């Protein structure tokens, strides 16, 4: 069973990697995040392929998808929907917004104001939204794949920490290497490449993978190792504030997903190490005086784990 699911996830990685060139490690992170049932944040400069990656994932999953371009004047009702008075029926009728989908591509999420950003919070945590006093469930599965520009860019509003914590992982793409960029320049248009993508992992297979992730075995020794890393983030020498219990659970879920992708029914330390920077990068700030960013700080922590 693990081998069959691992093959399906590998096919997903291969297809998305055929469009997002030279970024296989990042694509694997994305697939692990979705297999773990988590939301994904992609942060980088404009033009490096964030939206292409998000769209390739959605099309390859064969799920209902909606793309929303976040802007400074966007209102919560533009995302959630609203009730409109129908004169002929003399009643209010709810018109659902784009959030009522299985995969929500939230493009440049940090260009919207705090109220609109906050409107996503309940959806991401509970897979439901409350509008006009009524709670409405969202389709299952429900994922948010959000892109954001660097926080210091003009016209951005930093995401609140509570919302950042709802993203299981945060990845960055970076510029392609010379070979990948040459293939990009010489190859077909990315929009045309996206259009030819066919689903390789349907909703049923994805949900089966998510259920299998929850059953991946975690030994006591592995939990000891994970807790040692979590404790190190809290001692003040690496980060200003440590990983929360929710963050520790996210780390464990990501490690389990990595194990499943490798066709294993148990987690090994390498699975934890593979996802730690992506789980920590958007949650923690480096300790004062550190010359490293959060992602690099997490890598340094792995190189010098506490005894």
N, C-alpha and C positions, 0 to 999 in steps of 0.2 A: 504493500500500500504506500509506504513512504517513497519507494522508488518511482512509482507511477506519478505521485504528486510532485516529486522532485523533477521529473521529466517535463511535466506541464509547466512548472515555474521556470525551468531552464529555457523552454521554448518561448515563454513570454520575454525573458531577458534577451534572448537572441533576436527576436523580432524588433523590440524597442531599440536594441543596440544597432540594428541595421539602418535606423533613421537618425539616432543620436550618436554620431560617430566618435569613436575614441574615448567613450565614457562608460565602459562596461562596469567598472566598480561602482559608479554612482547609480547606474541602472539596477544593479543587484541590490543596492541599499533601498531603492524605491520599491522593488518587488518584495523584499523582506518586510518593509513597513506595511504594505498592503496585505500581505499574507498574515501579518500579526494583527490585522484589524485596526490599524492606526491611520491617523491623518498625516499628510506629508507636507512639509514646507520646503520650498526650493528658493534659496536666496543667492543672488548674484547680480552682476552688472547687466544692464539691458543688452540684448543681442547675442547672448552666449548659448541660447537654446532652451531656456527654462520652459517657455510655453510649448515648444515643440515636444519636449520630453513629457510634459503633462498630457498633451493631446495624444501622443503615441501610446501612453499607458492606457488611457481611457478607451481608445479605439481597439487596442489589442485585448482588452478585457471583455469586449462585447456587451458593455453595460450602457444603460441610459445615461446620457451625459449632457450637461449644460455648462456653457462657458460664460462667465460674468467678468466684464472689464470693470474693475473698481476705479472710481473717480472721486474727486474731492466733494462733488455735489450729490453723490449717491445717498439715498435715504434708506433706512431699514426696510420700508415697505417695498422698495425696488427689488429687494432680495427675497423677502419672506412672502410677499403678496399682501392683498388688502381686500376688505369687504366693500362692495359697491352696491348702491341702492338700485334695485330693479323696479322701475315704476309700474310695469305691467303686473308684477307679482306682489308689489308692495312689501318687499322684503329685501334684506341685505344678502347678497350672494358672494361667497368668498372666491376670489380669483388667485390661485396659488402662484407664487413667484418661482424663480429659477432654482431655489434651494430644494424644491420637491423633485429630486432626481437621485440617481444612484451614485454618480460621480460629479461633483461640483468642482469645476476648474475656476478657482478664484484668482484671476490674473491681476498682478500688482496690488495685492490686498492692502498693503500699507499706504496706498494713495487715497483710500477712503478714510473718513473721519472716525473718531472713536465710537460713536453711536452705531454706525453701520458695522464696524468691526465687531462690536459687542453683540450684534444681532445674530452672529454666527455661533456664539458661545454655547447656547442651549442646544443648537443643532449638532454641534460637534461632540458634546458630552452625552446627550440623551437620545440623539437621533429623533428629535421632535422639536417643534416650534410652537410658541404661544402667541397667537394673534387675536386681538379683540376679545381677550378673556377666554379663548378656546384653545386647547392644546391639540395639535395635529401631528400624527406620526409621519415620519419620512420613509421613503422606500428603503428596503433592505436588499443588499448591503448598501451602506451610505459612507462615502469617502469624500473628504475635502483634500484636493491637491492644490495648494496655494503657492503662488510665486510672489516674491517681494524683492524690491530693489534694495541696495544697501541703505542702512538707516540714516546715513549722513547725506543722502542725496536730497536735492531740493524737491519740495512738494510731498514729502512722506510723513506719515504719522506712526510713531513706534507702536507696535502691537503691545497691549498690556501683558504683563507677565502671566496672568491667569489664562489668557488665551494662548500664549506661546506654549504653555505647559500642556495644552490639549493636543499639540502636534507630537506624535510619537517620535518623529525624526526630523532633522533639518539637514539638508545637503547643500553643497555648493558645487557648481560645475567647473568653473574656471575656463580659461581659454584652451582651445584644442591644441594638440601638438602639431608639428609641421605636416606629418603624414596624414593625420585626420583632417586638417584644414585643406590640404590639397585634394583629398577625396571629396570633401564638401564642395570645393570650388569647381571641380571637374564633373561632379555628379549631377543628378537630377534635382530639380527644385524641391525644397523640403515640403512644400504644400502638396505637391504631386505625390511625393513619397508617402505622406500621411494618408492621402486618399486611397492608396492601394492596399493599406493595411486591412487585414481580416482578423476577426477575433480568434485567438488561439487558446483562450482560457475563459470559459463562460461563467455565469453566476454560480451555477451548481458546483463546478469544480473549484471555484474560488472559495466558496463557503465550506466545502469539504477540506480545503487546505487550512482555512482558519480554525476549523474544529480540530484538525490533526495537530496544529501548532500547540493548542492547549494541552494535548496529550503527550507531548514530547517530554521525556523523563529528565528530571533535574536532580542530581545526586546531592547529598548533604555536603560533600566536599566542594562541589561547584557553588552551592549557596554560600559556603564559607568564603570562597574566593570573591564572589560578587559582593557580599557584605563588606569584605575588607576594602574593596575599591570604593564602595559607597561611603564607608566611614572615612576614607582618605579625602573625599571631596568635602567632608564636613569639618575637618580639623583646622581649617583656616590657613593652611600653608599653600594650598593649591587654588582655592576659590574663595570668594568673599562669603558665600553661603552655599551649603552643601545640597546634594541631591535630595529631593523630598521622597517620601514613600511612593507617591505616584510615579516619580521619575525612576525609582528603583524597579517598580513593576514594569515600566516601559522598557527598561534595560533588559529585564528577564524575557519579556515577550519578544523583543527583537532578536535576542540570542536564540530563543526557541525556533523562531522563523528561519534563522540562518542554518540551524541544525537540520530542519526539514528540507531546506533547499539543497543541502549536501547529501540528502537521502539517509540521514541518521535519525534514530529514535531517541537520542540522548544529546544533551548539551555538553560541549567541551569548552575549556577556557578560551580557545580561539574564536568561538562564536561570540562570547562576551566582548572580547577585544575588538572584533570586527565592527560592532555597532556602538561601542561606547562613545566615540567622538560625535557621531550623528545624534545620539540621544542627549548628550551634554551640551552641545554647541549653543543651542538657543535657550537653554535653561539657566546656565551659570555664567558668572563673570569672574575672570581671573583675579587672584589676590592682588592687593595693591603692590605696586613695584614690579609686577611681572611684565616682561617685554613681549609676552606671547598672547595671542588671541585665545578664546575659549577652546577652539578646536585643537590648536597646537598644544595647549595646556593639557588637554585630555590625552593626547598622544604622549606627552612627556610623562604623565602619570602612569601610563602603561609601561613605559620604559624603565621606570623606577618605582615599582609598587612597594608600598610599606610592608615591613615585616610583621 
